[in-house]
């Protein structure tokens, strides 16, 4: 097992990981599905942060990445959202502001123990993929 820095918490071994999901409203003139934004969170720590925002975000999030699924679904291939995508959806690229918005307007989708392992390994292929393994 590898050592992890303060920001690299291994939520996946504890089975507490969940997806915080925000789906922007699709405009009727759009032909393609709206991207879905996802932040991986610890579902036990998130309620603590909601009650007391002095809880460090590093205790709540798996990483400081906002992910995007461009297919309009929360499963399948996810990539890190670009600055342009964040600005268009949230009017900011600041992670903390995006996170707060998603907590207020998004929804939680539990992943469960190792259920999301293949898609997470696809997202974090080399050095970070080791933290998802037992």
C-alpha positions as CSV (number, residue, x, y, z in Angstrom):
1,X,0.0,0.0,0.0
2,X,1.3,3.5,-0.8
3,X,1.5,6.4,1.5
4,X,-0.8,9.3,0.8
5,X,-0.3,13.0,1.4
6,X,-3.0,15.1,3.2
7,X,-5.0,15.8,0.0
8,X,-4.7,12.2,-1.3
9,X,-7.1,10.5,1.1
10,X,-8.1,6.9,0.3
11,X,-11.9,7.0,0.6
12,X,-12.2,4.1,-1.7
13,X,-10.9,1.5,0.7
14,X,-13.3,2.7,3.3
15,X,-16.3,2.4,0.9
16,X,-17.5,5.9,1.7
17,X,-17.1,7.4,-1.8
18,X,-20.0,9.0,-3.5
19,X,-20.5,11.2,-6.5
20,X,-21.7,14.7,-5.9
21,X,-23.5,15.3,-9.2
22,X,-24.8,18.5,-10.9
23,X,-26.8,18.4,-14.1
24,X,-27.3,21.8,-15.7
25,X,-30.6,22.4,-17.3
26,X,-30.6,21.7,-21.0
27,X,-31.8,24.5,-23.3
28,X,-34.4,23.3,-25.8
29,X,-32.2,24.3,-28.7
30,X,-29.3,22.1,-27.6
31,X,-28.8,19.0,-29.8
32,X,-26.4,17.2,-27.6
33,X,-26.9,16.3,-23.9
34,X,-25.6,18.7,-21.3
35,X,-22.4,17.7,-19.6
36,X,-22.8,16.3,-16.1
37,X,-20.4,17.6,-13.4
38,X,-19.1,15.3,-10.7
39,X,-17.0,15.6,-7.6
40,X,-16.0,12.5,-5.7
41,X,-16.8,13.0,-2.0
42,X,-16.7,11.1,1.3
43,X,-20.4,10.6,2.0
44,X,-19.8,10.5,5.8
45,X,-17.8,13.7,5.9
46,X,-20.0,15.8,3.6
47,X,-22.9,16.2,6.1
48,X,-20.3,17.3,8.7
49,X,-19.1,20.0,6.2
50,X,-22.6,21.1,5.5
51,X,-23.2,21.7,9.2
52,X,-19.8,23.3,9.8
53,X,-18.0,24.7,6.8
54,X,-14.8,25.0,8.9
55,X,-14.3,21.3,8.2
56,X,-11.4,21.2,5.7
57,X,-12.5,20.4,2.2
58,X,-9.5,17.9,2.1
59,X,-11.5,15.8,4.5
60,X,-14.6,15.8,2.3
61,X,-13.4,15.5,-1.3
62,X,-11.4,12.7,-2.9
63,X,-9.4,15.1,-5.0
64,X,-9.7,18.8,-6.0
65,X,-10.9,17.8,-9.5
66,X,-14.3,18.6,-11.0
67,X,-15.0,15.8,-13.4
68,X,-17.3,15.9,-16.4
69,X,-19.3,13.3,-18.3
70,X,-20.1,14.7,-21.7
71,X,-22.6,12.0,-22.5
72,X,-25.2,13.3,-20.0
73,X,-24.9,10.3,-17.7
74,X,-23.0,9.7,-14.4
75,X,-21.5,6.4,-15.4
76,X,-18.9,5.8,-18.1
77,X,-16.0,7.9,-19.1
78,X,-15.3,11.0,-17.0
79,X,-12.6,13.6,-17.6
80,X,-11.4,16.6,-15.7
81,X,-13.6,19.6,-16.6
82,X,-11.9,22.3,-18.6
83,X,-11.8,25.9,-17.3
84,X,-14.2,26.9,-20.1
85,X,-16.7,24.2,-19.1
86,X,-16.5,25.4,-15.4
87,X,-16.9,29.0,-16.4
88,X,-19.9,28.3,-18.6
89,X,-21.7,26.2,-16.0
90,X,-20.6,27.9,-12.8
91,X,-19.2,31.4,-13.8
92,X,-16.0,30.5,-12.0
93,X,-13.1,28.1,-12.0
94,X,-12.6,28.3,-8.3
95,X,-13.0,24.7,-6.8
96,X,-14.5,25.9,-3.5
97,X,-17.2,28.0,-5.2
98,X,-18.0,25.2,-7.6
99,X,-18.2,22.7,-4.8
100,X,-20.5,24.9,-2.7
101,X,-22.8,25.4,-5.7
102,X,-22.9,21.7,-6.4
103,X,-23.7,20.9,-2.7
104,X,-26.6,23.3,-2.9
105,X,-27.9,22.4,-6.3
106,X,-26.6,18.9,-6.9
107,X,-27.4,15.4,-5.6
108,X,-25.5,12.5,-4.1
109,X,-25.1,9.2,-5.8
110,X,-23.4,6.6,-3.6
111,X,-20.9,4.4,-5.4
112,X,-20.3,1.8,-2.6
113,X,-17.2,-0.2,-1.9
114,X,-15.2,-0.7,-5.2
115,X,-18.4,-0.3,-7.3
116,X,-16.8,2.6,-9.2
117,X,-13.3,1.1,-9.4
118,X,-13.1,0.6,-13.2
119,X,-14.2,4.2,-14.0
120,X,-11.9,5.6,-11.3
121,X,-9.0,3.7,-12.6
122,X,-9.7,5.0,-16.1
123,X,-9.6,8.5,-14.7
124,X,-6.6,8.1,-12.5
125,X,-4.6,5.6,-14.5
126,X,-1.1,5.2,-13.1
127,X,0.2,6.4,-9.8
128,X,-3.2,7.3,-8.4
129,X,-4.9,4.1,-9.4
130,X,-2.9,2.2,-6.8
131,X,-4.8,4.1,-4.1
132,X,-8.0,2.5,-5.3
133,X,-6.7,-1.0,-4.8
134,X,-6.5,-3.0,-1.6
